[in-house]
Amino acid sequence: MQDVGLSIARQDIICAETPSGPCGFVVFGASGDLVRRKLLVSLFRLFKQGLVSEHFFILGAGRKEISDEQFRKDTEQIIIEKTKESLPQELDSFLKHLYYIAGNYSDISFYENIKNKLAELGSTHHVGDNTIFYLSVPPFLYPVIIELLGSTQLSCQPNMKIVIEKPFGRDLQSASELNKSILKCFTESQVYRIDHYLGKETVQNILMFRFANSIFEPIWNRNYIDHIQITIAESVGIEHRAAYYEHSGALRDMFQNHMLQMLTLAAMEAPISFEADSIRDEKSKLLKSIRPFKIDELDKSIIRGQYGQGMVDGKPAVSYKSEHSVAENSKTETYVAAKMFIDNLRWKDVPFYLRTGKRLSSKYTEIAIIFKEVPHSMFASIGLDDMPANVLVFQIQPREGIMLNFQAKRPGAKTCISTLSMNFKYSEIFSTEMPESYQRLLLDCMLGDQTLYTRQDTIETSWKILTPVLEAWENSDSSPIEYPAGAESFPAADNLIESDGRKWRKISE
Ligand code: BG6
């Protein structure tokens, strides 16, 4: 396959980013991994770009007793490590906005202290009551934090927002209980349920691509599309997260959220406007149209795997069961592949094949739209009857772009056909640095835009689809099928798609 380049045809598209207004950020779980790796670095990047108002502060809240000074030092080190830039001036002024408060999450006095601190910082930094509470703590702490934010009236100001990380529940019942407890203290317009995949540029671009071009939408349906494949492959294992992952597994960790969100963007109807609720209404409709899994024939539509030992990136990798803190008889799945259908006019009987797994051959995420083959090859008479289907691929990572495969004649007297690939690579066309997904999401939250955040009903509908599967797996005697670490696929996963006469795409560009 050969590549054909692209260039920007129109430079004058207006796309200025709106800076946030005054804002205070309270981060629960401030010494945790996510806060360190993603949140503080993203906030710093926004600050550096002038997208965070001068009137802002970050109040780290956690159990660990550390001083403001120590919190600033730790943050400085992480930012320097992550950005690999020395930015003394900007970094210095960013760090001056950082504070820390220690306490016990289940003790009301912690929240009273936070309240007093917020009043003090609000006036020092001229922030007013525009405060965001960011929950980056283990999920068992969500209910207590939410309740105490409510009982100390911290949730009552109209400008307060709460950001909640996944996992948002572990099944339908726990998700709806969590939603209920949140909505006792906050209104839905204050709640920002974060799914970092929605902040990825190429994921956002799916809507732009589908609905800002008139040539694709007419063929975006069962008449022209044969099937859709969605892949999130990771080469990493569970790293140091066994305690979380053992109780989660791939279906909860990746499928209920990132995978289903990508599916909705690829398949939903056109929203009436680019506004949070218009988009979220369409996502919700789409999820409600997903055909439930047939529990008595589960293996025909969804399979689970677990990595065994193998080689990843040329290095030996241990099996999941041998990872630190994993039970030696663990039945936790590290891989899921599913065939799903959407029962609506547009997609009736078009299979959507989704797969995600850890310790696969490479890190690669894409959504591939595989069109139907031409119904009749007029070239059959000259021996060219095998005409590959057109494929449109949203490449999400590691390389971000869009690729369209099509057939073209090779130059020369003989009639030969080549499959060409029209390739748009973000990094080559736009010279700007690709923003981290958290940057976009945090800025949106500060601006009060919920478009890229998940609404209560979508969360519950996605759990409704998957809870029967989780229950069936939990009640089953069988275990996930072992695949070797570093594998591209394995027979049970292949069989899911090959029994329909189709093939998984390669897990790489
Ligand atoms: C997280 C999961 O939500 O997404 C992790 O909890 C996973 O297990 C990660 O590794 C993948 O994110 P990304 O952006 O690296 O694809």
Boltz pocket constraint, residues with backbone or C-beta under 6 A from the ligand:
constraints:
  - pocket:
      binder: B
      contacts: [[A, 234], [A, 237], [A, 253], [A, 254]]
      max_distance: 6.0
